[in-house]
């Protein structure tokens, strides 16, 4: 371990990654920390409301109810964020 640069770990989730604007803000925070010989790691968890939406999907599935609309809404949300942040080809690959 001696001689290695220290780690700085950032964790973002919820409202800090709610949409593309928030992701840009997170990127700016991370890029601002690139000074010196610090090694950076970033952990990104679910966007605001996604964990609750996943729990709701489980409830629907448990009740043998149709999940297609709820799944489509989650997919649209992530596709829209990717479309705003990524190049056209990268967004297409993501989706």
Backbone as numpy.savetxt, mean C-alpha at the origin, in Angstrom:
# Nx Ny Nz CAx CAy CAz Cx Cy Cz
28.30 -7.38 12.37 27.51 -6.18 12.37 28.36 -4.91 12.37
29.50 -4.95 12.97 30.30 -3.74 13.02 30.70 -3.32 11.61
30.71 -2.04 11.38 31.06 -1.52 10.08 29.89 -1.41 9.12
28.76 -2.01 9.47 27.59 -1.91 8.61 26.79 -0.67 8.97
26.17 -0.10 7.97 25.33 1.07 8.18 24.10 0.69 8.98
23.61 1.60 9.80 22.41 1.31 10.58 21.16 1.29 9.69
20.16 0.58 10.15 18.88 0.53 9.45 17.94 1.58 10.00
17.18 2.17 9.10 16.04 3.00 9.48 14.84 2.34 8.81
13.87 1.91 9.62 12.71 1.21 9.09 11.49 2.11 9.24
10.78 2.28 8.15 9.53 3.04 8.15 8.39 2.07 7.94
7.29 2.27 8.67 6.09 1.45 8.47 4.93 2.40 8.23
4.22 2.17 7.14 3.09 3.01 6.78 1.88 2.13 6.51
0.74 2.62 6.89 -0.50 1.91 6.60 -1.67 2.81 6.94
-2.87 2.32 6.69 -4.07 3.07 7.02 -4.16 4.38 6.27
-4.44 5.45 6.99 -4.66 6.75 6.35 -3.40 7.30 5.69
-2.22 6.81 6.10 -0.99 7.31 5.47 -0.78 6.76 4.06
-1.54 5.72 3.69 -1.49 5.17 2.33 -2.91 5.02 1.78
-3.76 5.97 2.07 -5.18 5.90 1.69 -5.40 6.06 0.19
-4.53 6.81 -0.48 -4.71 7.07 -1.91 -3.36 7.46 -2.52
-3.37 7.77 -3.80 -2.12 8.07 -4.50 -1.41 9.29 -3.91
-2.15 10.30 -3.51 -1.55 11.49 -2.91 -0.80 11.12 -1.63
-1.40 10.25 -0.84 -0.76 9.80 0.40 0.51 8.99 0.10
0.46 8.13 -0.93 1.64 7.37 -1.31 2.77 8.31 -1.73
2.44 9.37 -2.42 3.48 10.35 -2.82 4.10 11.00 -1.58
3.28 11.31 -0.60 3.77 11.90 0.65 4.71 10.92 1.36
4.33 9.66 1.40 5.17 8.63 2.01 6.50 8.54 1.27
6.46 8.53 -0.05 7.69 8.47 -0.84 8.60 9.65 -0.52
8.03 10.83 -0.37 8.83 12.02 -0.05 9.49 11.87 1.32
8.79 11.32 2.27 9.35 11.09 3.61 10.54 10.14 3.52
10.36 9.07 2.78 11.42 8.07 2.65 12.62 8.66 1.92
12.37 9.34 0.82 13.47 9.92 0.05 14.23 10.98 0.84
13.56 11.68 1.73 14.21 12.70 2.55 15.18 12.07 3.56
15.04 10.79 3.82 15.89 10.10 4.80 17.09 9.41 4.16
17.36 9.66 2.90 18.43 8.95 2.21 19.82 9.51 2.51
19.94 10.38 3.47 21.23 10.99 3.74 22.19 9.97 4.37
23.44 10.20 4.17 24.47 9.38 4.81 24.45 7.93 4.38
24.93 7.11 5.26 25.08 5.69 4.97 23.99 4.87 5.66
22.84 5.42 5.78 21.72 4.73 6.42 21.07 3.78 5.42
20.78 2.57 5.85 20.03 1.62 5.02 18.55 1.78 5.35
17.74 1.89 4.33 16.31 2.11 4.52 15.51 0.86 4.21
14.50 0.64 5.02 13.53 -0.42 4.75 12.15 0.19 4.95
11.22 -0.22 4.11 9.86 0.31 4.20 8.87 -0.85 4.21
7.95 -0.78 5.15 6.88 -1.77 5.26 5.58 -1.02 5.01
4.79 -1.51 4.06 3.51 -0.88 3.75 2.41 -1.90 4.02
1.48 -1.52 4.88 0.34 -2.40 5.14 -0.88 -1.86 4.40
-2.03 -2.34 4.75 -3.26 -2.04 4.01 -3.60 -0.56 4.01
-4.17 -0.13 2.87 -4.69 1.23 2.75 -5.86 1.41 3.72
-6.15 2.65 4.00 -7.26 2.98 4.90 -8.55 2.26 4.48
-9.12 1.52 5.42 -10.39 0.85 5.18 -10.29 -0.53 4.55
-9.12 -0.91 4.06 -8.99 -2.19 3.36 -9.12 -3.37 4.33
-8.51 -3.28 5.49 -8.63 -4.38 6.45 -10.09 -4.60 6.82
-10.81 -3.53 7.08 -12.24 -3.67 7.38 -13.00 -4.27 6.20
-12.63 -3.87 4.99 -13.29 -4.42 3.80 -13.00 -5.92 3.66
-11.80 -6.33 4.01 -11.47 -7.75 3.95 -12.26 -8.54 4.99
-12.40 -7.98 6.20 -13.23 -8.63 7.22 -14.67 -8.75 6.74
-15.17 -7.71 6.09 -16.54 -7.73 5.58 -16.69 -8.80 4.50
-15.67 -8.98 3.68 -15.69 -10.04 2.67 -15.75 -11.42 3.31
-15.02 -11.60 4.38 -15.06 -12.88 5.10 -16.47 -13.13 5.62
-17.09 -12.10 6.19 -18.46 -12.24 6.70 -19.42 -12.63 5.58
-19.28 -11.98 4.43 -20.13 -12.32 3.28 -19.91 -13.78 2.87
-18.66 -14.17 2.80 -18.35 -15.54 2.39 -18.87 -16.55 3.42
-18.73 -16.23 4.68 -19.26 -17.12 5.72 -20.77 -17.30 5.59
-21.44 -16.22 5.20 -22.88 -16.28 5.01 -23.29 -16.77 3.63
-22.29 -17.22 2.87 -22.52 -17.72 1.51 -23.22 -16.69 0.63
-22.83 -15.42 0.85 -23.39 -14.32 0.06 -22.40 -13.95 -1.03
-22.91 -13.27 -2.04 -22.10 -12.87 -3.20 -21.04 -11.85 -2.77
-19.80 -12.12 -3.10 -18.69 -11.23 -2.77 -18.17 -10.46 -3.97
-18.74 -10.71 -5.15 -18.20 -10.14 -6.39 -18.13 -8.62 -6.36
-19.18 -7.96 -5.91 -19.19 -6.49 -5.91 -18.15 -5.93 -4.95
-18.05 -6.50 -3.77 -17.07 -6.02 -2.79 -15.65 -6.27 -3.27
-15.40 -7.41 -3.87 -14.08 -7.70 -4.41 -13.73 -6.74 -5.55
-14.70 -6.48 -6.41 -14.48 -5.56 -7.52 -14.15 -4.15 -7.02
-14.80 -3.73 -5.95 -14.54 -2.40 -5.38 -13.10 -2.31 -4.86
-12.64 -3.36 -4.19 -11.26 -3.36 -3.71 -10.27 -3.36 -4.87
-10.57 -4.14 -5.89 -9.71 -4.18 -7.05 -9.65 -2.82 -7.74
-10.81 -2.17 -7.90 -10.86 -0.83 -8.53 -10.02 0.15 -7.74
-10.15 0.11 -6.44 -9.41 1.05 -5.61 -7.91 0.91 -5.81
-7.41 -0.32 -5.77 -5.98 -0.53 -5.94 -5.52 -0.26 -7.37
-6.36 -0.57 -8.33 -6.04 -0.30 -9.73 -5.95 1.20 -9.98
-6.85 1.98 -9.39 -6.82 3.43 -9.53 -5.55 4.03 -8.93
-5.18 3.54 -7.75 -3.95 4.03 -7.12 -2.76 3.70 -8.01
-2.69 2.47 -8.49 -1.58 2.07 -9.36 -1.56 2.91 -10.63
-2.74 3.18 -11.19 -2.82 3.98 -12.41 -2.30 5.39 -12.23
-2.47 5.93 -11.04 -1.97 7.29 -10.77 -0.47 7.31 -10.50
0.06 6.24 -9.94 1.45 6.25 -9.48 2.43 5.62 -10.45
1.97 4.69 -11.26 2.87 3.91 -12.11 2.76 4.33 -13.57
3.79 3.98 -14.33 3.71 4.18 -15.77 2.59 3.30 -16.31
2.16 3.57 -17.52 1.08 2.80 -18.12 1.43 1.31 -18.17
2.65 1.00 -18.58 3.04 -0.41 -18.69 3.15 -1.07 -17.32
3.70 -0.36 -16.35 3.81 -0.93 -15.00 2.44 -1.13 -14.37
1.52 -0.17 -14.58 0.17 -0.31 -14.05 -0.54 -1.49 -14.70
-0.33 -1.69 -16.01 -0.94 -2.83 -16.70 -0.38 -4.14 -16.15
0.91 -4.17 -15.90 1.52 -5.38 -15.34 0.98 -5.65 -13.93
0.82 -4.59 -13.14 0.27 -4.72 -11.79 -1.12 -5.32 -11.81
-1.95 -4.80 -12.72 -3.34 -5.28 -12.75 -3.44 -6.61 -13.45
